[in-house]
Amino acid sequence: MQRIRILAAGLALVSTVACCDTAIAAGMSPDPTGLWFDPAESGWGVSLVQRDDTIFALLLVYDEERRPTWYVASDVTADGPAGTDAGAMQYTGVLYRTAGTWFGGAFDPQSLTSAAVGSIRLQYTPGMQGRTIDLTYSANGVTVSKEVEAQVLPQAVSTEPPQRSQVH
């Protein structure tokens, strides 16, 4: 009987911890991990990876000189409800511009730099059931707001003729 009480107490403790951990580590729902873009504006996008309640965002854009530029936000977290839509949590973080070693040269860890240049805010578009995200970011004093949708890659099409089953 003592073993059953100890086992029951242990299970109660584990379920309490698991319950609390799930509540803390909820994150955006549905999980936004993937590539997002505006289909009317090809050539740029945002890649999101969610782990528990933290999102890593990578913006793939062009700067004022039309050069490809990456901005990263490695700690995008919930910042509270957005507007009046009860389920629309917003996620915010600091946006950084990074630089490093040229890809064709020897790696030099001393060349790695990062500078905070602005911020990023993500939230699912109210009423769209997680199909689009309202993305707002600022970099170097310029603020951009867009509604983005998930980039869906087409299914691979086989160029091989269909296999015929052998009748015995």
C-alpha positions in Angstrom: 0.0 0.0 0.0 2.9 2.4 0.8 4.4 1.7 -2.7 1.1 2.6 -4.3 0.9 5.9 -2.4 4.5 6.8 -3.3 3.8 5.9 -7.0 0.6 8.0 -7.0 2.4 10.9 -5.4 5.2 10.6 -8.0 2.7 10.5 -10.9 0.9 13.5 -9.5 4.1 15.4 -9.3 5.1 14.4 -12.9 1.7 15.4 -14.3 1.8 18.7 -12.5 5.3 19.5 -13.9 4.3 18.4 -17.4 1.1 20.5 -17.3 3.0 23.6 -16.2 5.8 23.0 -18.8 3.2 22.8 -21.6 1.5 26.0 -20.5 4.8 27.9 -20.4 6.1 26.5 -23.7 3.0 26.9 -25.8 4.3 29.1 -28.6 2.3 30.2 -31.7 -0.4 27.8 -32.6 -0.5 26.4 -35.2 3.3 26.1 -35.4 4.5 28.7 -37.9 7.7 26.8 -38.7 8.4 27.2 -42.5 8.9 29.8 -45.2 6.5 32.7 -45.5 6.0 35.3 -48.2 3.7 37.7 -50.0 2.7 35.9 -53.3 2.3 39.3 -55.0 6.0 40.2 -54.2 8.4 37.5 -55.2 12.1 37.6 -54.3 11.9 38.1 -50.5 10.5 36.2 -47.6 10.8 35.2 -43.9 11.8 31.8 -42.5 10.4 30.9 -39.1 11.5 28.1 -36.8 9.6 27.6 -33.5 10.9 25.7 -30.6 8.6 25.6 -27.5 7.7 29.3 -26.9 10.6 30.9 -28.9 10.7 31.7 -32.6 13.8 32.2 -34.7 13.1 34.5 -37.6 15.3 35.1 -40.7 14.3 37.9 -43.1 15.6 37.5 -46.6 15.3 41.0 -48.1 17.1 43.5 -50.2 18.8 46.7 -48.8 18.5 50.2 -50.3 21.3 49.3 -52.8 19.3 46.2 -53.9 21.8 43.9 -52.3 20.6 40.6 -50.7 20.4 41.2 -47.0 19.6 38.9 -44.0 18.2 40.1 -40.8 17.8 37.6 -37.8 15.9 37.6 -34.6 16.8 34.7 -32.4 14.6 35.3 -29.5 11.1 36.2 -30.7 8.7 35.5 -27.8 5.1 36.2 -26.7 4.5 39.8 -25.8 0.8 39.7 -24.9 -2.5 40.0 -26.7 -2.6 42.0 -29.9 -5.6 44.3 -30.3 -9.0 43.1 -29.3 -8.9 39.6 -30.8 -8.7 37.4 -27.7 -6.6 34.6 -29.4 -4.2 36.8 -31.3 -1.0 36.8 -29.3 1.8 38.9 -30.7 5.4 37.8 -30.7 8.2 40.3 -30.7 12.0 40.4 -30.7 15.1 42.4 -31.6 16.2 42.3 -35.2 20.0 42.0 -36.0 22.1 42.4 -39.1 25.0 40.0 -39.1 28.2 39.7 -41.1 31.0 37.2 -41.2 33.6 35.5 -43.3 33.2 35.4 -47.1 31.8 31.9 -48.0 34.7 31.2 -50.4 37.5 32.0 -47.9 38.9 30.5 -44.7 36.6 30.8 -41.7 37.6 33.6 -39.4 35.6 33.8 -36.1 37.0 37.3 -35.5 35.1 38.6 -38.5 31.7 37.7 -37.1 29.6 40.7 -36.1 26.1 41.5 -35.2 24.3 44.8 -34.6 20.8 45.4 -33.4 19.0 47.4 -36.1 15.4 47.2 -35.1 12.6 44.9 -34.1 10.2 42.3 -35.5 6.5 41.6 -34.6 4.5 38.5 -35.7 0.9 37.6 -35.1 -1.6 35.4 -36.9 -4.0 37.6 -38.8 -7.2 37.7 -36.9 -10.0 35.6 -38.4 -7.7 33.7 -40.8 -7.3 30.5 -38.7 -3.5 30.6 -38.9 -3.3 30.8 -42.7 -1.6 34.3 -42.7 0.7 36.2 -40.4 0.8 39.9 -39.9 4.6 40.7 -40.1 5.9 44.1 -39.0 9.7 44.8 -38.8 11.9 47.8 -38.6 15.5 48.0 -39.7 17.6 51.1 -39.6 14.6 53.4 -39.0 12.4 52.0 -41.8 9.3 50.1 -40.8 7.6 47.6 -43.1 4.3 45.8 -42.5 3.0 42.9 -44.6 0.6 40.1 -44.5 2.4 36.9 -45.4 1.3 33.3 -46.1 3.1 30.0 -45.9 5.2 29.1 -49.0 3.9 25.7 -50.1 6.4 23.7 -52.1 4.9 21.6 -54.9 4.9 17.8 -54.6 7.7 16.1 -56.6 6.5 14.8 -59.9 8.0 11.5 -61.0 9.4 11.3 -64.5 9.6 7.5 -64.3 6.9 5.5 -66.0 4.5 3.8 -63.5 5.6 0.4 -62.3 3.5 -2.5 -63.6 2.7 -5.2 -61.3 3.7 -8.7 -62.3 1.1 -11.3 -62.5 2.2 -14.8 -61.7 
